[in-house]
Amino acid sequence: MTRETVKTDLINIIKPYLPENIMENEVSEDKHLINDLMINSAHIVDIVLDIEDKFDIMIDDDVIGEMNTVQDSIDVVLQKTA
């Protein structure tokens, strides 16, 4: 699984949780999920559950706190699927 594949899948997971004023093309690896993409904390939990389902992985609670940016999230998925 390549980084680009994970990124594409992750953006597709995040897309439904984006506020109406943020477009999909604004989602880049350096964007902070809460501060830049305005995803609320309840939706972060939903996103993590979706990631776990999509990639068939388990993400520990302490790791969720490290998933601040899109890049952080990609890194976690790559580590868990390695």
mmCIF file of the C-alpha atoms, coordinates in Angstrom:
data_MODEL
# 
_entry.id   MODEL 
# 
loop_
_atom_site.group_PDB 
_atom_site.id 
_atom_site.type_symbol 
_atom_site.label_atom_id 
_atom_site.label_alt_id 
_atom_site.label_comp_id 
_atom_site.label_asym_id 
_atom_site.label_entity_id 
_atom_site.label_seq_id 
_atom_site.pdbx_PDB_ins_code 
_atom_site.Cartn_x 
_atom_site.Cartn_y 
_atom_site.Cartn_z 
_atom_site.occupancy 
_atom_site.B_iso_or_equiv 
_atom_site.pdbx_formal_charge 
_atom_site.auth_seq_id 
_atom_site.auth_comp_id 
_atom_site.auth_asym_id 
_atom_site.auth_atom_id 
_atom_site.pdbx_PDB_model_num 
ATOM 1  C CA . MET A 1 1  ? 0.000   0.000  0.000  1.00 0.00 ? 1  MET A CA 1 
ATOM 2  C CA . THR A 1 2  ? 1.498   3.306  -1.086 1.00 0.00 ? 2  THR A CA 1 
ATOM 3  C CA . ARG A 1 3  ? 1.383   6.628  0.702  1.00 0.00 ? 3  ARG A CA 1 
ATOM 4  C CA . GLU A 1 4  ? -0.675  8.081  -2.169 1.00 0.00 ? 4  GLU A CA 1 
ATOM 5  C CA . THR A 1 5  ? -3.226  5.277  -1.926 1.00 0.00 ? 5  THR A CA 1 
ATOM 6  C CA . VAL A 1 6  ? -3.599  5.838  1.807  1.00 0.00 ? 6  VAL A CA 1 
ATOM 7  C CA . LYS A 1 7  ? -3.877  9.597  1.257  1.00 0.00 ? 7  LYS A CA 1 
ATOM 8  C CA . THR A 1 8  ? -6.613  9.169  -1.347 1.00 0.00 ? 8  THR A CA 1 
ATOM 9  C CA . ASP A 1 9  ? -8.534  6.744  0.856  1.00 0.00 ? 9  ASP A CA 1 
ATOM 10 C CA . LEU A 1 10 ? -8.123  9.019  3.868  1.00 0.00 ? 10 LEU A CA 1 
ATOM 11 C CA . ILE A 1 11 ? -9.402  12.072 1.986  1.00 0.00 ? 11 ILE A CA 1 
ATOM 12 C CA . ASN A 1 12 ? -12.429 10.041 0.906  1.00 0.00 ? 12 ASN A CA 1 
ATOM 13 C CA . ILE A 1 13 ? -13.029 9.147  4.560  1.00 0.00 ? 13 ILE A CA 1 
ATOM 14 C CA . ILE A 1 14 ? -12.629 12.770 5.723  1.00 0.00 ? 14 ILE A CA 1 
ATOM 15 C CA . LYS A 1 15 ? -14.745 14.303 2.942  1.00 0.00 ? 15 LYS A CA 1 
ATOM 16 C CA . PRO A 1 16 ? -18.208 13.682 4.489  1.00 0.00 ? 16 PRO A CA 1 
ATOM 17 C CA . TYR A 1 17 ? -17.094 15.347 7.735  1.00 0.00 ? 17 TYR A CA 1 
ATOM 18 C CA . LEU A 1 18 ? -15.847 18.575 6.153  1.00 0.00 ? 18 LEU A CA 1 
ATOM 19 C CA . PRO A 1 19 ? -17.938 21.700 6.757  1.00 0.00 ? 19 PRO A CA 1 
ATOM 20 C CA . GLU A 1 20 ? -19.697 23.051 3.674  1.00 0.00 ? 20 GLU A CA 1 
ATOM 21 C CA . ASN A 1 21 ? -17.251 25.952 3.339  1.00 0.00 ? 21 ASN A CA 1 
ATOM 22 C CA . ILE A 1 22 ? -14.192 23.673 3.010  1.00 0.00 ? 22 ILE A CA 1 
ATOM 23 C CA . MET A 1 23 ? -13.665 21.962 -0.317 1.00 0.00 ? 23 MET A CA 1 
ATOM 24 C CA . GLU A 1 24 ? -12.061 18.557 -0.847 1.00 0.00 ? 24 GLU A CA 1 
ATOM 25 C CA . ASN A 1 25 ? -9.204  20.114 -2.849 1.00 0.00 ? 25 ASN A CA 1 
ATOM 26 C CA . GLU A 1 26 ? -8.211  22.095 0.265  1.00 0.00 ? 26 GLU A CA 1 
ATOM 27 C CA . VAL A 1 27 ? -7.311  18.873 2.103  1.00 0.00 ? 27 VAL A CA 1 
ATOM 28 C CA . SER A 1 28 ? -3.536  18.469 2.014  1.00 0.00 ? 28 SER A CA 1 
ATOM 29 C CA . GLU A 1 29 ? -1.084  16.579 4.221  1.00 0.00 ? 29 GLU A CA 1 
ATOM 30 C CA . ASP A 1 30 ? -0.124  19.661 6.231  1.00 0.00 ? 30 ASP A CA 1 
ATOM 31 C CA . LYS A 1 31 ? -3.714  20.521 7.215  1.00 0.00 ? 31 LYS A CA 1 
ATOM 32 C CA . HIS A 1 32 ? -4.677  20.171 10.868 1.00 0.00 ? 32 HIS A CA 1 
ATOM 33 C CA . LEU A 1 33 ? -7.915  18.192 11.130 1.00 0.00 ? 33 LEU A CA 1 
ATOM 34 C CA . ILE A 1 34 ? -9.508  20.437 13.759 1.00 0.00 ? 34 ILE A CA 1 
ATOM 35 C CA . ASN A 1 35 ? -7.844  23.837 13.309 1.00 0.00 ? 35 ASN A CA 1 
ATOM 36 C CA . ASP A 1 36 ? -7.595  23.973 9.498  1.00 0.00 ? 36 ASP A CA 1 
ATOM 37 C CA . LEU A 1 37 ? -10.306 21.610 8.289  1.00 0.00 ? 37 LEU A CA 1 
ATOM 38 C CA . MET A 1 38 ? -12.748 22.532 11.090 1.00 0.00 ? 38 MET A CA 1 
ATOM 39 C CA . ILE A 1 39 ? -13.659 18.917 11.842 1.00 0.00 ? 39 ILE A CA 1 
ATOM 40 C CA . ASN A 1 40 ? -15.180 18.713 15.312 1.00 0.00 ? 40 ASN A CA 1 
ATOM 41 C CA . SER A 1 41 ? -13.886 16.295 17.914 1.00 0.00 ? 41 SER A CA 1 
ATOM 42 C CA . ALA A 1 42 ? -16.960 14.038 17.727 1.00 0.00 ? 42 ALA A CA 1 
ATOM 43 C CA . HIS A 1 43 ? -16.334 13.574 14.016 1.00 0.00 ? 43 HIS A CA 1 
ATOM 44 C CA . ILE A 1 44 ? -12.668 12.757 14.694 1.00 0.00 ? 44 ILE A CA 1 
ATOM 45 C CA . VAL A 1 45 ? -13.906 9.652  16.521 1.00 0.00 ? 45 VAL A CA 1 
ATOM 46 C CA . ASP A 1 46 ? -16.101 8.782  13.516 1.00 0.00 ? 46 ASP A CA 1 
ATOM 47 C CA . ILE A 1 47 ? -13.149 9.275  11.167 1.00 0.00 ? 47 ILE A CA 1 
ATOM 48 C CA . VAL A 1 48 ? -10.960 6.991  13.307 1.00 0.00 ? 48 VAL A CA 1 
ATOM 49 C CA . LEU A 1 49 ? -13.669 4.309  13.260 1.00 0.00 ? 49 LEU A CA 1 
ATOM 50 C CA . ASP A 1 50 ? -13.942 4.654  9.474  1.00 0.00 ? 50 ASP A CA 1 
ATOM 51 C CA . ILE A 1 51 ? -10.151 4.375  9.145  1.00 0.00 ? 51 ILE A CA 1 
ATOM 52 C CA . GLU A 1 52 ? -10.143 1.249  11.301 1.00 0.00 ? 52 GLU A CA 1 
ATOM 53 C CA . ASP A 1 53 ? -12.848 -0.313 9.117  1.00 0.00 ? 53 ASP A CA 1 
ATOM 54 C CA . LYS A 1 54 ? -11.264 0.686  5.820  1.00 0.00 ? 54 LYS A CA 1 
ATOM 55 C CA . PHE A 1 55 ? -7.748  -0.512 6.641  1.00 0.00 ? 55 PHE A CA 1 
ATOM 56 C CA . ASP A 1 56 ? -8.689  -3.325 9.046  1.00 0.00 ? 56 ASP A CA 1 
ATOM 57 C CA . ILE A 1 57 ? -6.547  -1.909 11.853 1.00 0.00 ? 57 ILE A CA 1 
ATOM 58 C CA . MET A 1 58 ? -7.019  -0.918 15.495 1.00 0.00 ? 58 MET A CA 1 
ATOM 59 C CA . ILE A 1 59 ? -5.965  2.548  16.592 1.00 0.00 ? 59 ILE A CA 1 
ATOM 60 C CA . ASP A 1 60 ? -5.278  2.936  20.316 1.00 0.00 ? 60 ASP A CA 1 
ATOM 61 C CA . ASP A 1 61 ? -6.723  5.927  22.164 1.00 0.00 ? 61 ASP A CA 1 
ATOM 62 C CA . ASP A 1 62 ? -3.271  7.389  22.839 1.00 0.00 ? 62 ASP A CA 1 
ATOM 63 C CA . VAL A 1 63 ? -2.470  7.255  19.115 1.00 0.00 ? 63 VAL A CA 1 
ATOM 64 C CA . ILE A 1 64 ? -5.668  9.134  18.236 1.00 0.00 ? 64 ILE A CA 1 
ATOM 65 C CA . GLY A 1 65 ? -4.245  12.111 20.114 1.00 0.00 ? 65 GLY A CA 1 
ATOM 66 C CA . GLU A 1 66 ? -1.241  12.062 17.785 1.00 0.00 ? 66 GLU A CA 1 
ATOM 67 C CA . MET A 1 67 ? -3.394  12.207 14.627 1.00 0.00 ? 67 MET A CA 1 
ATOM 68 C CA . ASN A 1 68 ? -3.482  15.996 14.401 1.00 0.00 ? 68 ASN A CA 1 
ATOM 69 C CA . THR A 1 69 ? -2.818  16.499 10.703 1.00 0.00 ? 69 THR A CA 1 
ATOM 70 C CA . VAL A 1 70 ? -3.669  14.583 7.571  1.00 0.00 ? 70 VAL A CA 1 
ATOM 71 C CA . GLN A 1 71 ? 0.019   13.618 7.385  1.00 0.00 ? 71 GLN A CA 1 
ATOM 72 C CA . ASP A 1 72 ? -0.047  12.286 10.965 1.00 0.00 ? 72 ASP A CA 1 
ATOM 73 C CA . SER A 1 73 ? -3.084  10.194 10.087 1.00 0.00 ? 73 SER A CA 1 
ATOM 74 C CA . ILE A 1 74 ? -1.430  8.787  6.954  1.00 0.00 ? 74 ILE A CA 1 
ATOM 75 C CA . ASP A 1 75 ? 1.669   7.929  8.997  1.00 0.00 ? 75 ASP A CA 1 
ATOM 76 C CA . VAL A 1 76 ? -0.422  6.060  11.599 1.00 0.00 ? 76 VAL A CA 1 
ATOM 77 C CA . VAL A 1 77 ? -2.172  4.024  8.897  1.00 0.00 ? 77 VAL A CA 1 
ATOM 78 C CA . LEU A 1 78 ? 1.126   3.184  7.209  1.00 0.00 ? 78 LEU A CA 1 
ATOM 79 C CA . GLN A 1 79 ? 2.665   2.116  10.537 1.00 0.00 ? 79 GLN A CA 1 
ATOM 80 C CA . LYS A 1 80 ? -0.345  -0.034 11.451 1.00 0.00 ? 80 LYS A CA 1 
ATOM 81 C CA . THR A 1 81 ? -0.520  -1.715 8.041  1.00 0.00 ? 81 THR A CA 1 
ATOM 82 C CA . ALA A 1 82 ? 3.228   -2.353 7.701  1.00 0.00 ? 82 ALA A CA 1 
# 
